[in-house]
Amino acid sequence: MRQFTYTIKDDLGIHARPAGLLVRLSSKYNSQITLAKDKKTADAKKIFSVMSLGVRYNETITVAVQGSDETEAADALKSFFETSL
């Protein structure tokens, strides 16, 4: 399993547009991808699940990737967060 944390730098947090892009990117991979904030977790392949976390500016999330293509998926997600959020 690959895991990393990221602090959101977008003033609006994870809102609809980047959440949709995140779900689209996550869906390209076979690995299970979860986001966690506080004690809540979300499936990164489901838009309502991602939005339900309510991640705001300057909050830290943990991204966990587990599966056959976890290294590639984790690298792509880390890049996505750094450029989009």
Secondary structure, DSSP 8 states (H G I E B T S, - for coil): -EEEEEE--STT-S-HHHHHHHHHHHTTSSSEEEEEETTEEEETT-HHHHHHT---TT-EEEEEEESTTHHHHHHHHHHHHHHH-
